[in-house]
Amino acid sequence: QVQLVESGGGLVQAGGSLRLSCVASGIIFSIYNMAWYRQAPGKQRELVAAINSGGSTNYVDSVKGRFTISRDNAKNMVYLQMNSLRPEDTAVYYCAASYYGVDDGMDYWGKGTLVTVSE
């Protein structure tokens, strides 16, 4: 059974930092492309950052220079370091895994972790 479990969300003031973590089980983690998505209240879910099996990364424009995605294949973990947080970053953040690539859709999803950024 595949599981993706996120942690690290919480309440932070604007300008602060948080580090999200996601541990995967039930998959050969190293060959999967991993991503973080978020969904704010009343908005569609959006791709925030992705890292492929080779370690290449990409980000949505609104987080470039502030967020960093990384992975540790030995620990089956993917991380999202979030700095200079803004109130508009408030959302539920989801970890997701894709075998073929983010553009081809995600195969597995976590349940999400809530990030709230106050003014």
WOQUIRA-V832659 format. One line per field, one symbol per residue. psi: psi as a letter, one per 30 degrees, with the letter a starting at -180 (. if undefined). A space follows every 10 residues. Layout:
BEGIN
psi: ???
END
This chain:
BEGIN
psi: kkkkjllfla kllkfalljk lkkklgljef fkkllklljl kgllkkkell kafffklllk effkfekkkl ljffghkklj kjlhkleffk lkkkklkkef lefglkekkl flkkkkjl.
END
